[in-house]
Amino acid sequence: MPDRQPRTSTWKQLLIDLSPASPGITLLECGRIMLGIGLSIGLTALISQWVAHEQLELFWQGASISATAFLLFALPSSPLAQPWAILVGNLSAGAIGMACAYLIGNTVLAVSIAVPLSVLAMMQLRAVHPPATAVALYMVLKHVQAPEVLLFPLGFNLLVLVLVGTVYNRLTGRRYPYRQISSASSGAEEDRGEVSPSDVDKALARYNEVLAISRDDLTSLLKVASGAAYQRHLGDLRCADVMTTQVQSAPANAPLDDLRVLLGSNKHRELPVVDEDNRLLGAVGLNQWFDVLNAIAAKNAAAAQADAAPLPDAAPDKVEPAWGQRLWRLVGLARFKKPNASADTQTMPVPVATDAAESAPAEHAEASAANPQQPAQPRLVRDVMVPSLVIARPQQALMEIIPILSQGGRYLIPVVDEKQCLQGIITQTDLLRALDRALPTPGAAPSSNGT
């Protein structure tokens, strides 16, 4: 038996394609639209009847205004329902229908020419109004050849309808007429990465279709939608969702010799400092390491210069460059240059006092002991660390720390619990990874046939 599954899938897909979508409005809005249409049609008929001296049949020569009224109250911000489109679209289509009825004797041929020409005229006049095509058709079918009909009742009825619609829409909280020319996008929108009218125009250039919504409305709608998507992806993210949990920390009581090993083997340029109970105390990084090296190099250079000072009445020997300065150059290059030795023999310089400094003359040691204001030589990690002024909690919203990492000049933020125990860190890389997952993937431009 042949497999009928493809045919079943095709019919199912066809039914899905033909299924109507919900209009997406409340019953209250539906009632507002119905009341507006009823009032506008009734007032227009009464006024037209009064002007025509009880000749009500003249009003129905503009019967297509019922479709116009629907657009006017249901889609007040649409380009199809603006005063220019209503007046110019209907009047131009009526004039073309009269001309075709007068010049072409065959009704079928006249209709086939009048309706497409009215569409062309509306496109060129920027007055696209679908109900106007019915006016062109009516003029041909009824063989209307009186130009005064364009003024009354057609033009008069349309003008009354627009006036009633303007008052009613404004009284019910709808702006009408609605501005159709897009305002220039501000630099602030582009700097913040928000959707701007120029972005919408570039996207619409990929679609070759008539819009039933204004560009400003479409821009506002896209802003709201993108904000909702951003909130969905990032608004619910917590620090625990993106933080790096495998963290290499530096013990506070570790000697500086261990610090140089940690910094050399870690991919981060800054490490959190913890105590024996894994409580966060601060942070230490390359900046603090180089500060220690600078201080030791300066101290050793001063000691070497004092030792190399020539005695009175003695011929000055050739003074070599301060070996402390040579040590500093060696240390600074060794941090960033990969050695050729094996991994077992790779070492980094230790920022502690050298043998030369320890074997300085006794008078230097005595002078240092006699001066209590001279700072002690740093020996432990806690001596060079800086306190962590900014921390995060695991359940804290990620969006709260985005400004700190993006504008605060920080590379990472430690994440601690209620007992200040280190749980992880959030680096700029972690933040970029979360933002990359939240950004939409650009799709391919759709074809003109909608597939």
JOBELWO-V82375 format. One record per backbone hydrogen bond with DSSP energy under -1.0 kcal/mol. NH is the residue of the N-H (numbers start at 0). CO is the residue of the C=O. If there is no record, write none. Layout:
NH&CO ; NH&CO
//
This chain:
7&3 ; 8&4 ; 9&5 ; 10&6 ; 11&7 ; 12&8 ; 13&9 ; 14&10 ; 15&11 ; 16&12 ; 17&13 ; 29&25 ; 30&26 ; 31&27 ; 32&28 ; 33&29 ; 34&30 ; 35&31 ; 36&32 ; 37&33 ; 38&34 ; 39&35 ; 40&36 ; 41&37 ; 42&38 ; 43&39 ; 44&40 ; 45&41 ; 46&42 ; 47&43 ; 48&44 ; 49&45 ; 50&46 ; 51&47 ; 53&48 ; 55&53 ; 57&54 ; 58&55 ; 60&57 ; 61&58 ; 62&59 ; 64&61 ; 65&62 ; 67&63 ; 68&64 ; 69&65 ; 70&66 ; 71&67 ; 72&68 ; 73&69 ; 74&70 ; 77&74 ; 80&77 ; 85&81 ; 86&82 ; 87&83 ; 88&84 ; 89&85 ; 90&86 ; 91&87 ; 92&88 ; 93&89 ; 94&90 ; 95&91 ; 96&92 ; 97&93 ; 98&94 ; 99&95 ; 100&96 ; 101&97 ; 102&98 ; 103&99 ; 109&105 ; 110&106 ; 111&107 ; 112&108 ; 113&109 ; 114&110 ; 116&112 ; 117&113 ; 118&114 ; 119&115 ; 120&116 ; 121&117 ; 122&118 ; 123&119 ; 124&120 ; 126&121 ; 131&128 ; 132&129 ; 135&131 ; 136&132 ; 137&133 ; 138&134 ; 139&135 ; 140&136 ; 141&137 ; 143&138 ; 148&145 ; 149&146 ; 151&147 ; 153&148 ; 154&149 ; 155&150 ; 156&152 ; 157&153 ; 158&154 ; 159&155 ; 160&156 ; 161&157 ; 162&158 ; 163&159 ; 164&160 ; 165&161 ; 166&162 ; 167&163 ; 168&164 ; 169&165 ; 170&166 ; 171&167 ; 172&169 ; 173&168 ; 189&185 ; 190&186 ; 191&187 ; 193&188 ; 199&195 ; 200&196 ; 201&197 ; 202&198 ; 203&199 ; 204&200 ; 205&202 ; 206&203 ; 217&213 ; 218&214 ; 219&215 ; 220&216 ; 221&217 ; 222&218 ; 223&219 ; 224&220 ; 225&221 ; 226&222 ; 227&223 ; 228&224 ; 229&225 ; 230&226 ; 231&227 ; 232&228 ; 233&229 ; 238&395 ; 239&393 ; 240&237 ; 242&238 ; 243&424 ; 246&244 ; 249&271 ; 251&273 ; 253&250 ; 255&378 ; 257&254 ; 258&254 ; 259&255 ; 261&257 ; 262&258 ; 263&259 ; 264&260 ; 265&261 ; 270&283 ; 272&281 ; 273&249 ; 274&278 ; 277&274 ; 279&419 ; 280&272 ; 281&272 ; 282&385 ; 283&270 ; 285&268 ; 288&284 ; 289&285 ; 290&286 ; 291&287 ; 292&288 ; 293&289 ; 294&290 ; 295&291 ; 296&292 ; 297&293 ; 298&294 ; 299&295 ; 300&296 ; 301&297 ; 302&298 ; 303&299 ; 304&300 ; 305&301 ; 306&302 ; 307&303 ; 313&310 ; 325&321 ; 326&322 ; 327&323 ; 328&324 ; 329&325 ; 330&326 ; 331&327 ; 332&328 ; 333&329 ; 334&330 ; 336&332 ; 351&349 ; 357&353 ; 358&354 ; 364&360 ; 365&361 ; 366&362 ; 367&363 ; 368&364 ; 369&365 ; 373&370 ; 380&253 ; 381&251 ; 383&380 ; 384&380 ; 385&282 ; 388&386 ; 391&413 ; 395&392 ; 397&236 ; 399&396 ; 400&397 ; 404&400 ; 405&401 ; 406&402 ; 407&403 ; 412&425 ; 414&423 ; 415&391 ; 416&420 ; 419&416 ; 421&277 ; 422&414 ; 423&414 ; 424&243 ; 425&412 ; 427&410 ; 430&426 ; 431&427 ; 432&428 ; 433&429 ; 434&430 ; 435&431 ; 436&432 ; 437&433 ; 438&434 ; 449&446
//
